[in-house]
Amino acid sequence: MGKKTPDTTTFEYKISPNFAVYAVCGAFGGLNSHGEVVMTLYNEKPAIPERQSYRINDDGSIDKQPIRVEKKDVIIRHVMFGVSMNPRVARSVGEWLIQKADAYDKYSEKV
């Protein structure tokens, strides 16, 4: 008689010491030479000023608003990390994301 396949299995989740949550504004990528889907995730923010000048008040305090700001007129895309996955996993993750976005749409209609 052959060995019976179990009816269930259990996954135990362990949190990596490097675990972090990132705000994602977008992604780019494509297929690598192995046929895997590669996705690089980034966050966007306005450039931080290189310099700001403030007026010093008679009482020694600094005005709240700068009188001069030196800043590049760009949006910074902070490339955080990339992921590589086989097409089956990529499709599964994509479907999961769509399900979560649909759930949000249903929730926001009620609010």
Secondary structure, 3 states (H helix, E strand, C coil): CCCCCCCCCCCCCCCCCCCCCCCCCEEEEEECCCCCEEEEEEEEEECCCCEEECCECCCCCECCCCCEEECCCCEEEEEEEEEEECHHHHHHHHHHHHHHHHHHHHHHHHC
